[in-house]
Amino acid sequence: MAKDTSGLTPMMKQFFSMKAQHPDALLLFRCGDFYETYGDDAIEASKVLDLL
């Protein structure tokens, strides 16, 4: 998790908290009807999905 979380939204705090518990997993976070991913997971997902 980021060291300084003061500028993060509650959702991003939850995302990075869960990511810290499962660092080897590619974490998809449900936002309404969609699944999103952030940070290094977003980069890895774009490679897996051939989006780059």
N, C-alpha and C positions, 0 to 999 in steps of 0.2 A: 504494500500500500504506500501511496505517496507519503513522504514525511510530513509535509505541511498540508493538512486537509482543510484549512480554514477557508480556502476559496472554492471548495468543491460543493456541489449540490448534494442534498441527502441521497439522491439516487446514485450519484457517482461514488459517494462514500460507501454505499452498500455494495456497489460493483467491485470496488477495489478491496473491500473487506472480504468478499467471497473469493476474489481472485487470490488473495493472500492465503486463504485456506486450501485452495486447489491450484497451485502455481503451474502444474503441468497440463491442466485442462484448458481447452479452448472454450471460453465462457461466452454464451449467448444470453443476453439479458432481455426479457420480454418488456416491451414498452407499448402498451395498448395491444393492437392487433399484429404488431411486428416484433421481430427479434433483432437486437442490435448488439454490436460488440465494440470495444473501445481499446485505445492504446495499441500495444504490441499484438493483442489478439486480433484487432482489425486488420493489421498488416498481414498476419499469418492467414486469416480467413480469406483475404483478397487473393493470396497466392493459391490457396487450396481451391478456391472457386474460379481461378484463372481470370481474375478481374483486373490484373495489372498488365 
